[in-house]
Amino acid sequence: MAHDHDVLIIGGGPAGLTAGIFTARAGLDTVIVNDGEPLLRRNGHLENYPGFPGGVNSRLLLDMMADQAKRSGCSRQEARIVDLEQASGGFRASTAEDSTVTAQFVVAATKNTVDFLSDIEGLKIRSRGKDFVESDDRGRTGVEGLYAAGRLAMQPYQTIIVAGHGGSVGVAVVEDSDVNFYHDWTAPEGYFTGRGRDVPPGCEEISPEERRDREAESLEVMQTYFANPHPEEPTQHPNVRGKD
Ligand SMILES: Cc1cc2nc3c(=O)[nH]c(=O)nc-3n(C[C@H](O)[C@H](O)[C@H](O)COP(=O)(O)OP(=O)(O)OC[C@H]3O[C@@H](n4cnc5c(N)ncnc54)[C@H](O)[C@@H]3O)c2cc1C
């Protein structure tokens, strides 16, 4: 039976968004379903994410990651997944609003939320005060087609690490799918073909003109993002908010 999507990513924090960037760029139809706020919205100022020597507003970084996932081809729904079950060689997820989403592959990237996974036989949950999903280092859970990414997969609690893990899990999904894939690389013209090689699947070579066009666009896009301070304040811890 055909699924609604190739890949369903549950959770739109740094891990889920980065997984989606890789699966969508590889041509897999990817939907990200998120409910609530990624934890990084609580951060004061993000100073350990490589590439930003002066630090970066974490809410801006999340906006940029979400935009990049969209630009890579991900669709997105704001909904809470309340149940996941295996169905027709894939998975059927139910939302709190009683709609369903089906997909061949599922990446769970929900930090410590595991209640929706209770119907998945064979999945190992580890509780250490908070709940985590056991998986190998590429996020494979032992249940075919189901992956865990980021903090949920017991990764260290830093943004770059959960984002990188999300990317690694996204590439694992691509490798486990039917997509013909080598690397997600953009190389300058001639890098492969200049050595008599075909451009490998998943890679592209771009001409100097195309490279200049892309750089010009990236400068424009980044100047827009960084033109003004981000309008939103950090989200406070719920226990502190409760004291207002
Ligand atoms: C106050 C604070 C400051 C921090 N500062 C730093 C810092 O300076 N540097 C640093 O590296 N890291 C920092 N972090 C840590 C960083 O925020 C986390 O490492 C990171 O957010 C974890 O990413 P994730 O994608 O695994 O989970 P999350 O970002 O939490 O994303 C999970 C998403 O899934 C959604 N979700 C959950 N259940 C469901 C469901 N059933 N259906 C649909 N969606 C669901 C959640 O609402 C959320 O949007 C900080 C964290 C906090 C709290």
The ligand as an SDF file (V2000), in Angstrom:
LIG
                    3D

 53 58  0  0  0  0  0  0  0  0999 V2000
   17.6190   26.9310   29.0780 C   0  0  0  0  0  0  0  0  0  0  0  0
   18.3500   26.1240   28.0370 C   0  0  0  0  0  0  0  0  0  0  0  0
   19.5020   26.6080   27.4810 C   0  0  0  0  0  0  0  0  0  0  0  0
   20.2260   25.8600   26.5560 C   0  0  0  0  0  0  0  0  0  0  0  0
   21.3630   26.3820   26.0730 N   0  0  0  0  0  0  0  0  0  0  0  0
   22.1210   25.6490   25.2240 C   0  0  0  0  0  0  0  0  0  0  0  0
   23.3510   26.1690   24.7680 C   0  0  0  0  0  0  0  0  0  0  0  0
   23.7620   27.2810   25.1420 O   0  0  0  0  0  0  0  0  0  0  0  0
   24.0850   25.4170   23.9230 N   0  0  0  0  0  0  0  0  0  0  0  0
   23.6780   24.1770   23.5180 C   0  0  0  0  0  0  0  0  0  0  0  0
   24.3920   23.5340   22.7250 O   0  0  0  0  0  0  0  0  0  0  0  0
   22.4910   23.6510   23.9060 N   0  0  0  0  0  0  0  0  0  0  0  0
   21.7090   24.3680   24.7820 C   0  0  0  0  0  0  0  0  0  0  0  0
   20.5130   23.8460   25.2120 N   0  0  0  0  0  0  0  0  0  0  0  0
   20.1490   22.4480   24.8390 C   0  0  0  0  0  0  0  0  0  0  0  0
   19.3980   22.3560   23.4970 C   0  0  0  0  0  0  0  0  0  0  0  0
   18.2660   23.1720   23.5470 O   0  0  0  0  0  0  0  0  0  0  0  0
   19.0000   20.8680   23.2500 C   0  0  0  0  0  0  0  0  0  0  0  0
   20.1820   20.1110   23.1620 O   0  0  0  0  0  0  0  0  0  0  0  0
   18.2240   20.6640   21.9700 C   0  0  0  0  0  0  0  0  0  0  0  0
   17.1340   21.5220   21.8950 O   0  0  0  0  0  0  0  0  0  0  0  0
   17.6790   19.2320   21.8680 C   0  0  0  0  0  0  0  0  0  0  0  0
   17.1670   19.1150   20.5550 O   0  0  0  0  0  0  0  0  0  0  0  0
   16.1670   17.9480   20.1080 P   0  0  0  0  0  0  0  0  0  0  0  0
   15.8900   18.1960   18.6620 O   0  0  0  0  0  0  0  0  0  0  0  0
   16.7200   16.6230   20.5270 O   0  0  0  0  0  0  0  0  0  0  0  0
   14.8640   18.2010   20.9950 O   0  0  0  0  0  0  0  0  0  0  0  0
   13.8680   19.4970   21.0520 P   0  0  0  0  0  0  0  0  0  0  0  0
   14.5920   20.7170   20.5640 O   0  0  0  0  0  0  0  0  0  0  0  0
   13.2960   19.5620   22.4060 O   0  0  0  0  0  0  0  0  0  0  0  0
   12.7700   19.1410   19.9740 O   0  0  0  0  0  0  0  0  0  0  0  0
   11.7440   18.2050   20.2230 C   0  0  0  0  0  0  0  0  0  0  0  0
   10.4780   18.7320   19.5690 C   0  0  0  0  0  0  0  0  0  0  0  0
    9.5010   17.6820   19.5290 O   0  0  0  0  0  0  0  0  0  0  0  0
    8.2360   18.2380   19.9210 C   0  0  0  0  0  0  0  0  0  0  0  0
    7.3940   17.1120   20.3780 N   0  0  0  0  0  0  0  0  0  0  0  0
    7.4900   16.4030   21.5250 C   0  0  0  0  0  0  0  0  0  0  0  0
    6.5530   15.4360   21.5590 N   0  0  0  0  0  0  0  0  0  0  0  0
    5.8590   15.5250   20.3920 C   0  0  0  0  0  0  0  0  0  0  0  0
    4.7640   14.7840   19.8420 C   0  0  0  0  0  0  0  0  0  0  0  0
    4.1950   13.7640   20.5090 N   0  0  0  0  0  0  0  0  0  0  0  0
    4.2890   15.1450   18.6090 N   0  0  0  0  0  0  0  0  0  0  0  0
    4.8680   16.1770   17.9200 C   0  0  0  0  0  0  0  0  0  0  0  0
    5.9070   16.9190   18.4070 N   0  0  0  0  0  0  0  0  0  0  0  0
    6.3920   16.5870   19.6270 C   0  0  0  0  0  0  0  0  0  0  0  0
    8.6270   19.2240   21.0240 C   0  0  0  0  0  0  0  0  0  0  0  0
    7.6260   20.1420   21.3710 O   0  0  0  0  0  0  0  0  0  0  0  0
    9.8260   19.8820   20.3470 C   0  0  0  0  0  0  0  0  0  0  0  0
    9.4470   20.9190   19.4670 O   0  0  0  0  0  0  0  0  0  0  0  0
   19.7610   24.5780   26.1460 C   0  0  0  0  0  0  0  0  0  0  0  0
   18.5690   24.0770   26.6640 C   0  0  0  0  0  0  0  0  0  0  0  0
   17.8710   24.8290   27.6250 C   0  0  0  0  0  0  0  0  0  0  0  0
   16.6090   24.2720   28.2060 C   0  0  0  0  0  0  0  0  0  0  0  0
  1  2  1  0
  2  3  1  0
  2 52  2  0
  3  4  2  0
  4  5  1  0
  4 50  1  0
  5  6  2  0
  6  7  1  0
  6 13  1  0
  7  8  2  0
  7  9  1  0
  9 10  1  0
 10 11  2  0
 10 12  1  0
 12 13  2  0
 13 14  1  0
 14 15  1  0
 14 50  1  0
 15 16  1  0
 16 17  1  0
 16 18  1  0
 18 19  1  0
 18 20  1  0
 20 21  1  0
 20 22  1  0
 22 23  1  0
 23 24  1  0
 24 25  2  0
 24 26  1  0
 24 27  1  0
 27 28  1  0
 28 29  2  0
 28 30  1  0
 28 31  1  0
 31 32  1  0
 32 33  1  0
 33 34  1  0
 33 48  1  0
 34 35  1  0
 35 36  1  0
 35 46  1  0
 36 37  1  0
 36 45  1  0
 37 38  2  0
 38 39  1  0
 39 40  1  0
 39 45  2  0
 40 41  1  0
 40 42  2  0
 42 43  1  0
 43 44  2  0
 44 45  1  0
 46 47  1  0
 46 48  1  0
 48 49  1  0
 50 51  2  0
 51 52  1  0
 52 53  1  0
M  END
$$$$
